[in-house]
Amino acid sequence: MAEPVTILVCDDEKGIREGCRRILSSEGYTVDTAENGKLGMDKVKENSYDLVLVDLMMPVMGGLEMMEQVRQIDPGIILVVITGFATVETAVEAMKHGAYDYIPKPFNPDQLLAVINRGLDKRRLTIEKEKLREERDQRLLEVASEKSKLHTIVNSMADGILVINRERQLALWNPAVLKMLNVTGRVDSGVGMDYRKALRQKDLVEVINKAFSPDFSQYTIISEEVVLSGETPKTLMVILAGVRDEKGENLGVVCTFRDISELKEVEEVKSQFVRMVAHEIRAPLGAIEGYLNAYLTGVAGTDPQFNRQMLERAKLRAHSLMDLVNDLLLFAKLESKKVVRKKEFLDMTEIIESTVELFKVQGSTKDISFSVDIPDRLPLIEADRAEMEQLLTNLVSNAMKYNVKNGKVAVRAVPDGHYLSISVSDTGIGIDEESLPCVFDEFYRVSGPNTRYTTGTGLGLSIVKRIVESHFGEITVESKVEKGTTFTVRLPLKQVNEK
Amino acid sequence: MAKRILIIDDDVDFVDLNKAVLENNGFEVETAFSAREGMDKVQFDAPDLILLDLMLEKHDTGFSFAKSIKADPRYKDIPVLMISAVASETGYEFSQEQDGYWMKTDGFVPKPVEPDVLMQKINALLDKK
């Protein structure tokens, strides 16, 4: 007890009160006195005492009643009874009421101190015990909350967790596993079951079996992809981590499951795209190499005119290869989620007119005429200028490329409800019905006698579509073979805030 | 009389270039850019050998073309030499020994085509005939 010991002496005899005060004060204790139980209780409520010395026979409130009340306030206070009737019965009665000890009147200082010090020793021990108990309770509380925390974490994880003990019984699994494996029932239902019975997926069981094979001990972790068949096939990444004791003995295994189905799909789309790109690059490269080889070796003859033609074709294919690479870069930029779009309020009139102007020069070689039909004061749209230029360029260049001699290209822009409708029409070769749904697909090119000598990347319209979609618009196509094609882009108008 | 070869491929550069190579080697060359055009040419005047690309335009493949040639008693003896980039793109190694019986072809040349290899294969098939 680091704090000074305080003692309350409660006796109706002044001589006892003062005598005790003198004796105890000289021992260094702080001593208060009260002349009856009621006054004594007032002091107990105000101060904290280590020990209360109480006379059993007092007016107003007797010793037994007071002891009762003291114990209610603080059961740790040591009660020592002073009794004038030195009989065993009263002492026993007092002990029953919670007194720690008693001292019969009359007593001498040594007797008093012996009893008091015994009581204070007990008090000290009680306090220490109390402290220890509090600490233990606190720790238990922490453990309990730790356990429930862990439980909550495991149960709310998106990844599946499955713990199997050395006897191959399920020790724990979380709701995510149940969902991934289509198990109906509660999380605790399968616990205790052999995993080979609890899990119906044969492939999965085989993977987990590896954790119990003799050669597993050399690995800390095994990860494997498991494809679960079913209505919607799933790909799970299963990670097995062995739990081992200090001797390396296998105690069980913790399996983590992650549903990577979507990731796999994205991966597949990506690698398919890469294969397509490789194919698209290989074709022109093969042609270029073939032409150059033929030119150098003379394997196709030595006619100078034909040789020059070969070099020109090689140059054309090299050029288209460059276009392809540029389109691929643009494509990757549009694909990237982090693409910076600098949207501003645009009047498309200027963009349409300048794009058409650019193509007029090229178009003159094929005697193609251009027309632009835009009303005055076209409503504004909110769009990225560079992307709008790209969109117009791709559409107008297609309209020109797939046109016929003396053909026409018409660009119109007109407000249409909440949209601006821009259409690019040509009088060209048209697109057959079968090919029409595919024109926006990456690398799709309509093949036929009319397009044989036209180079293209097969990405132009996919790029257009992506630009349109990133501006929350839509694109449609209408076409008739040998009559022509019209692409119509609808882009949302700038929101007008009505005042 | 010069032997006649029909090239069927949708890649105009491949057709033009190999036409020149074959002509330079003393062959007469017909060209077709689709399976249908190829069949028209075969029916009009059967060639001595067909140089056929595996992937033709639209949904046609060289496989189905080769099959219809080999199923027709009038044309089944015309050697068909398959050319394709598929082998190097998919990693599947085509070979006449392994795939000829189901591809209904008489020879296989991977793209890009080496003119020497092409001439060698063509001559071998024509000599066998």
Chai-1 contact restraints between the chains, C-beta under 6 A:
chainA,res_idxA,chainB,res_idxB,connection_type,confidence,min_distance_angstrom,max_distance_angstrom,comment,restraint_id
A,H279,B,E89,contact,1.0,0.0,6.0,A-B,restraint_1
A,G286,B,K111,contact,1.0,0.0,6.0,A-B,restraint_2
A,G286,B,P112,contact,1.0,0.0,6.0,A-B,restraint_3
A,A287,B,D13,contact,1.0,0.0,6.0,A-B,restraint_4
A,E289,B,P112,contact,1.0,0.0,6.0,A-B,restraint_5
A,G290,B,L17,contact,1.0,0.0,6.0,A-B,restraint_6
A,A294,B,L17,contact,1.0,0.0,6.0,A-B,restraint_7
A,V299,B,V21,contact,1.0,0.0,6.0,A-B,restraint_8
A,V299,B,P115,contact,1.0,0.0,6.0,A-B,restraint_9
A,A300,B,A20,contact,1.0,0.0,6.0,A-B,restraint_10
A,A300,B,V21,contact,1.0,0.0,6.0,A-B,restraint_11
A,A300,B,N24,contact,1.0,0.0,6.0,A-B,restraint_12
A,G301,B,A20,contact,1.0,0.0,6.0,A-B,restraint_13
A,G301,B,N24,contact,1.0,0.0,6.0,A-B,restraint_14
A,R313,B,D13,contact,1.0,0.0,6.0,A-B,restraint_15
A,S447,B,D10,contact,1.0,0.0,6.0,A-B,restraint_16
A,S447,B,E57,contact,1.0,0.0,6.0,A-B,restraint_17
A,R452,B,V12,contact,1.0,0.0,6.0,A-B,restraint_18
